[in-house]
Amino acid sequence: MPVRISKTEAGDVPPAITTRLRPQRDRFILRKGAVKLFDDVLVTTLATDLTMTVDTDSRFNELLAQCDKLSLHLIIDQPSANAVGRSVTCDLYHSCDGKLWLNKGTIVSASAAANATVQGFGAEPGTTPMLSLAKIKISCTMATAGGNVHVVLWACMRDDG
């Protein structure tokens, strides 16, 4: 049964209702947690396929989809000579069944540099609702076979209060 909100004689919403309908700037944004999604070395082995693509572990799929806002911290280090200048890209995918995935877009991308640790940051603003499952697809293209790069990916999840 729908709830009927009656207005006062002055035409204002009753005070008991206005406390629940505060503007977003007054709401608390709660951090649901930070988690290391990936910490491994990406390696290309075949000369015909120089792109290495890996998905985050499926144990994170429900956790990633529970947040309103998602930010990613990408760390790239220890690149081989043929990985220098190549970018690592993280795309957000979501799904209801875990079989068919839709791309929500690239969240963060960074290029490997010689003898340096490179960081990248990106966020999914939460303007479009997330389906029940989410994962991150990490992709890197090497210049030649045998290229490798160490990749670490952290996620911070937040909810509007």
N, C-alpha and C positions, 0 to 999 in steps of 0.2 A: 504494500500500500504506500503510495507516495506521501512524503511529508509536506505539509502545507506550512509555509512561513508567512505569518501575518505581519503586516506593517503597522507601525504606530500611527497616531493621528498626524504627526509631522511628516510622514512618508519615509522615515528612516527604518533600516533593519534593526530589530531589537538588539540590545547590547550583548545578550547571551550568544547570539549568532555571529556578531562581528568579531568576537575573540577567536573563532575558528576560521574565519575568512580573511586572515591577515595577508597583506601582499608578500610576495616571495622574498623581498629584501629583509623582512623581519623573521623569516624562518631560519631554523638551524640547518646547516648542511652537515650530515653525519658521515664520518669516514667508516666504511664497512670493513676496511682492511687493506693491507698491502701484501702482495704475494709474488714470489719469484716464479714466473711462468716457464722460463727456459734458461738453461745454462749449459751450453754445449758448443762443440766445434762443428761448423758446417764445412763439408768437404765435397768437392766435385771430383768424380773418378773417371767418368767417360768423356772422351774428347768430343763426342756428338751432343752431349747434354751438359752445358756449362752452367745451367741454372739449378741451384739446390733449393728445394722448397720443403718446408716441414711445418706441421701443425702443432699447436700447443697440446699437451696431454689432455685426453678426454675427461680426466678427473676434475678439470677446472671449468668444464662447459656450463654447468648449472651455476656455479659461483659467479662467473663473469656476466651471466645474463641477469642476475639479481639486482644489479646496481642501476641507478639512474644516470650516473656519469662515470666514465672510465678514462683514466689517463695512463699512458705507457711511458716507461723510461727504458730506452734502448742503449745498451753499452756494447761497443765493438772494440776488440783489441786483438793483439797478436796475429795480424793478417800476414799471409804469405806474400811474396813479391807480386804474384799475379792476382792478388785480391786487392791490392792498394788502388784506391780510386773507384772501386766498385761499391755500389750502394746495397744496403740491407733494408728491405721494406717490410713493414708489418701491416697487414690488412685485417680488418675486423669482419668476421662472418657470423651470421646468426641463423637459427633454424628452429622449427617446432618439433621435428621428428629425429634430428641427428643424422639424417641420410641426405637430404637435399638442403644445401647451404646457400644463403644469399649474401652477397658482398655489401657491407655497409660503407666501405671505403677505406682508403689508406689512412692510418692513424699517425704513423711516424716512419721516417726514413732518414738514414744517415749513411755517409760514405766512409769507408775504411781509409785510414792514413798510415803511412809507414812510421814505425817506432812511436806510435801514439795511441792513446785511448780516446775514442770518440764517443760522444754521447748525443742522444736525440730525445726529444720530448714531444709528445702529441696527445691530444685528448679528443674523445668522442663526447660532444656536448650534451647528449641525451635529449635532443629535440624530437627525435623519432623514437617511439617505444621499441625496446628490444624484444625479440621473440624469446621463447623459453630456454634456448641454449645458445651459447656464443663461444667462439674460438678465435685465435689469432693465427694467421698464416704468415710465416716468416719466409721471405724469399731473398736469395742472393745470387747474382750472376758473376762468375769468375772470367778472367781473360783467357785462361787456358786450363786444361784438365790438371787435377792435382792441387788446385787452389784451396786454401782453407782460411777460415776466420773464426775467432771465438766470439760468440754472441751471448749476451745476458739480457733478459727481458723481465722487467718488473711491471706490475700493474697495481694501481691504487684505485679502489672503488669507493664511490660516494653516493649517498642517497639524500634527496631533499627531505627535510624533516616535516 
